């Protein structure tokens, strides 16, 4: 048999390690990773060529009990991604107990006639004697085809997961060129990288009420000049992101530039601005660009 492809949707509670797993598999910076929940705002597609099988990953917003219109669109997007997938990875942090919402999500899986792998992450933090009990408990809510024990951080168990995934592939042909690792537009990828740095350098509620937009893009042979604006909802949030004498935004810009130079393999000149716009989450065109369907 020739080349095959399979589309995987990675879903699970916020902070279960989905983005870490995807980044580790691809060995590239594709999905932002942060200690804060709700950091992935769209279904990112990462492409991994595993021998004769091309695996297309859809990383999704972490599943959480959404309250705002924006949050509900994120969670709805996560469930919509299930419909696009041939196989679902349900990733869960095995070191913590199932929440009431986690259990509701597992029961909701019955609505999807999809093959699903249960992936118990962070096994480096779990007593191995507890694994069977954790597995049986989760499978009591939804019967998974297979269960895998991994550490996304150390990559333990990931090769076995990928080997089994290959065996599930039945669609013929590859969907993307061999040297492509993501279909995410370059500008959006850069925005996601900068937004990750905001999460890592600024605390409290500020990162959740901010977005990054690309204003300018000049790609020369050995230099990529990018201009971005960080939009926040409150004036005091602008001050927090700027920091004393601009120290915080300088930290954010430097950290983002370092990652971007690794991705694009060229010198990056990154210019960051901060503006207050209390209605940024009313911009439907912005969310459409990210692939989110906002209901008015």
Secondary structure, DSSP 8 states (H G I E B T S, - for coil): ---EEEEEEEE-BTTSSHHHHHHHHHTS--S---SSSS---S-EEEEEEETTEEEEEEE---B----SHHHHHHHHHHHHHHHH-SEEEEEEETTS---HHHHHHHHHGGGS--EEEEEEE-GGGS-GGGHHHHHHHHHTTS--SEEEE-BTTTTBTHHHHHHHHHHH--EES-SS-TT--B-S-HHHHHHHHHHHHHHHH--TTGGGGEEEEEEEEEE-SSEEEEEEEEEESSHHHHHHHH-GGGHHHHHHHHHHHHHHHHHHTSEEEEEEEEEE-TTGGG-HHHHHHHT-----
